[in-house]
């Protein structure tokens, strides 16, 4: 064999070896891309996409490329279950990000835990999410960590002594938020003048708001998603009520201002993320997001963006075998030690408390930031 031919064969084998050792890392993404929850899900998808493209452009993860396997769970429990099954059994993804709403997470996350597949929530803040099993992670800060901080800030800023409460009583996120608000208000010795509820899909809140008006509160506490919150604010103002609102991170969506506009001024909202955070990582994220999507990012895009980088840090410590069961377990074992400083600031995991004697997953350890609505956007409360 000639030296020239040997060189050709050696080069070809080297190229084959490089190709055979590089692999796509298939990561599932189950988000609400249509339906009412799409106001959150589309931003989340954008955050994941931006992060994955940036990571791949820098060489991927140990030379391996991230491939997002995207499914629309429509913000529906039944669809989330179907999507999780498809991603795990048919697409054989390494892990799943999602779903968008806590209601859907309570329905679908048990499937991930039963199959020992990491499920990572970036927008699920209801109590009990990570109690479903040791493969459940989230970087969305629980309402239990955010709302007491927000309430204290509202009391100090507005001099509040009494509030009325309005919440959705048929949604895991809004019901959990109400439970936290109720406890925080009691702890802070704030009088509740009236408590009203509504059901998902309601658009007329005037009956509840008329009762609230009669109770004459200093502020209105609302555990609501953004669209309902915006309509509640508008109808409150139409009744001549000028009280400020106190909300959870469900308020943190452009949809609030698209509907309520300046009527939302003086609304307080707690969140781990602010567009006004001038840390270099956040400034770069905002600039890159605007350049790619020609729009401003929100909290949900930021949390998704950070989540992809958190998983990337874990995967850098994992030697992928190509065996889905082994690789899923290896990722689960590597994730808890990750610490990250990204668009939402400094982040670490903390182990969730066991539930019903079962091993639990991991919650976000991260500080809350209190924002106030001014002129159609949220700014840092000074």
N, C-alpha and C positions, 0 to 999 in steps of 0.2 A: 504494500500500500504506500502510495506516495505521501510525502510530508504535506503536500497541499491538500490532499483528500482527508488526511488525518485532522488537519486544522479545521476543515469544513465540518467534519463530524463532531469534533470537540466543541466547536462553536454552537452547532445545532443542539447538542446535548445540554450545554450550559444554558441555552435559551429555554429549552424544554423544562430544565430543572427549575429555573426562575419562575416560569409560568405555573408549574405544578405546585410550587410552594406558596404562590400568591392565591388568595381566595377572596371571594365576595363575602362580606359579613352581612347577612340578611337580617335586617331589623324591622319588625312589624310596627305599624303605626295605625292604631284604631281610633279615629277621631270623628266628631260630628262635622261633616263637610257640607251637609245640607240640613234643612230644618231649622227650627228656632235657635238651637245651640251652635249653629255654624258661625255665629258672631264671635264665639270663642275658638271653635275648632279650626277655622281657616287660618287664624293668626297663629295657632299652635303648629299647624302644618308648615306655615312659612318659617317659623323659628327652627323647626327640625331641618327643613330643606336648606336654609342658610348655613346652619352649623355643619351639616353633613358635607355640603359642597366645599366649605372652607377646609374641613379636615381632609377630605380627599385630595384637594389641591395641594396640600402640604405633604402628601405621601401616604395618606390613609392611616391605618392603625397597624403598626409593625409591617408595613408594606401591603396590607390588605385594604380593599376598598369597601366603604359603607354603601349598601344598597337598601334604600327604604322600600318596604312593601306596604303600600298605602291602601287602607280600606275605610270606607265611609260607614260609621256605625249609626249615623243619623240622630244621635242623642236618644236612642230608644234601647231599652233594656234587652228586648228580644234580639234586636239586630246586633247589639254588642256581643251577645252570647254566640251568635252565628259567626261573626267576624273573628272572634277569638279562636273558635274551633278551626276555621279555615286557615288562619295564620299558623297555628301550632301544628295541626295534623297534615294539612295539604302543602302549605308553603314552607313548613319546617324552619320557621324563623328562629333566631337565637334568643330573642326576647321581644316583648311588646311594650310600646309606649301607648298610654291611654287607659280607659276611654276618657271622653271629655267631662262628663257629668258624674257626680258621686252616685246618683241613682244607678247608672249603667255599671259603675265599678262594683257596686254591691252585687250585681247580677253576674258579671263576667269574671271578676278577679278569682273567684273560687276555682274556675276552670284552669287558670294559669297555675295556681298553687297545687291543684291535684296532679298536674302534669310536670311539676317542678320546673316551671318556666318563669323567669323574672317578668313581672309586670310593673311598670314604672309610671306612676301618675304624675302629671305636671299641672293638673288643674283640679284635683280631687281634694277638698279640704274638710269634708265631713268627718266627724268623730267615728272611729271604728273601722276605717278603711284598711289600715295596716294590721288590724287585729285579725284579718281573714287568713293570714298565713305568712310564713317566713320568706316567701318569694315576692311579697308586695313591698314596693318602695315608693316614695314620693318626695319630690322637692317642692311641692306646693305646701306652703306653711298653713298649718291647721287654723281654723277660725278660733279655736280655743287659745291659741297663742297671740292672735292678732286683735280680736275684738275687745278684750279688756284694756289693751293699750289705747285703742281708738276711743273707747268710752271715757277713759280718764282724760285724754287730750280734749275731748269735746266738753267735758265738765269744766275743765280749766279755761278753755278758750271762750266759751259762751256763757259761763256762770250758771250752768244747768243744775236745777234741783229736782225737776220732775219731767218725765217723758211718757209718751204713748208709744206702743209697739204694734207693728204690723208685719206679718210674715206669711209665707206660703206654707200651708200645713200638710201638703201632699208631695213634698220633694225632699230628698235626704239632705241636700245641701242647705236649703232654707230652713228646714226644721232643726237641723244641727246648729245652724247659726242662731236661731231663736233660743235654743237651750243655753248656749254660751252667753248670749246677751242677757238672758234672764238671771243667770248666775252672777255675771259681772255687775249688773245693776244692783242686785241685792248686796253683793260684797262692798260696793261703793256707796251704799245707802242712798240710792237714787229712787225716788218714788215713781211707781208706774201708775199713771192715771187711767189707762185703758189699754186692753190688748185685743187686737182684731186679727182675723185670718182671711185668706183668700185661697182659691184653688188654681192650679196650673191652667192657663188659657183664659183666665178672667181678664176683661179689659175695662170693666166699669167698677170703680172702687169708691164711688161717691157715698154709698151707704155706710161703709166702714169709716170713711174720712169725716163724715158728718158727726158720727159718734166721737171720734177723736177730737174734732174741733170743740165739741161741747165740754170735753174734759180739760181743755185749756193747758196743754203741756208746753214746756219750754222748748222741746225738740221732739222729733219723731224718729224712732229707731226702726229701721226697715231691714229685715233679712230677706232679700229679694235678688233675683237675677236682673240684669241690666234693663231689659225691655220693660218688665213690669215696674221696676223702680222708676224709670223715666215717665211712664204713664201716671204712676201714683203721684210723682212730683208735680206734673202738669195739672192734674185734677185737684191737688191740694191748693195750688196757687189760684185756680179758678174759683175756689171757695173762699178766697180772701185770706188764706192762711200763709203766714210768712215764716213759720218755724224752720230752722235748719234741720237737715236730715243727717243721720248717722248710719252708715252702711258697712257691709263687709266687702271682700274683694270681688264679689259678683257685680258690684257697681263699676269696677275698673275696666270699662270697655268704651270705645268710641260711640257705641250705640246709645249710651246714656245721653250724650250731648247731641247726637244726631236728632233725637226725639225731644229731649227736654230743653236743649240749648241753655240760655242764661238762667232759666228757671231753676237749674240745678245748683246755682251759685250758693256757697256756704254749706254744701254737702261735705261731710267728713268721711274719709274712707281709709282703712288700714290695708297695707300691702307690703310685701318684701321688696317691691321695685318702684322706682320713680324715674321718669324721663329726665328729671332735674339732677339726678345723681351724676356728678362730674368725674367719677372714677374713670380712668382710661379704658378699662374693659367695657364699661357701659357706653361711653362715647363712641367707641369703635363699633359696638353692636348696633347702635342707633344709626350711625352713618352707613354701615353696610346694608342694613335693612332698608333704609330709604333708597339707597342706590339700586337695590334689586327689585323692590316691590313698589316703589314710588308712593309710599305711604308711611305714616308714622307707626312704629311698633307699639304694642301694649304689654301689660304685665304677662299675659299668657304666651305671647311670642318670646318674651325674654326668658321665662321659665323653661319653655321647650328648648330654646337655644342652649341654656346652661345645662339642661338635663342630658343633651347629646354629648356635651363635653365631659360631664361627670361619668357617663358610661364609657366614653373613650379612654379616660384616665384608668378606669378599672380594667378595660380590655388590654391596655398596654402591659398589664401585669399577668395576662393570661396567655398560655401557649395553646392556641386552638388546635384541636385534634381532628376536626371534621365529623366527630361523633356528637350529634345534637344533645343527647342526654348529658354527656360529660361536659360539654362546653357550656351548657345552660347552668349546670351546677357550679362550674368554675367561675362564671361571671357572678353568680349569686354570692359566692364566698369572697370575691374580690371587692364588691361594691361598698360594703359598710365602712371600709377604711378610707375611702376617697374624701379628700377635702378640696374644695374648689373656691376660687375667687373670680367671679364672672360678672355678667351684666346685672345680676340681682345681689351682688355683694358676696361676702364670705359665707360659705355654706359647708355644713357637715351633716352626717346622718346621726340620729339617735335611735336606739332600740325602743320600739313601742312596747307598751305593757301587754303581758299575755292576756288573752281573752278566753274565758271558759276553759282554762287550763291548756289552751293551745299556744304553740310558739307563734310569736307575732313577727311582723316585718319591721320596716324602718321609716321613721318620720324625718322631716326637715328640722334641723337646728339652725335657725336663722332669725335675725331681728326684724321686727315690723317697722315700717315707715308710715307715718300718718300724713295724708294728703288732704287738701281742701280744694273744692271746685271754685275756680275764678275765671270768668270770661270764656266759658266753654272748654275748659281743660282742668286737669288736676295739677296742682302745684304743691310743693312741700309746705306743710304747716309750720310757720315760724314761731 
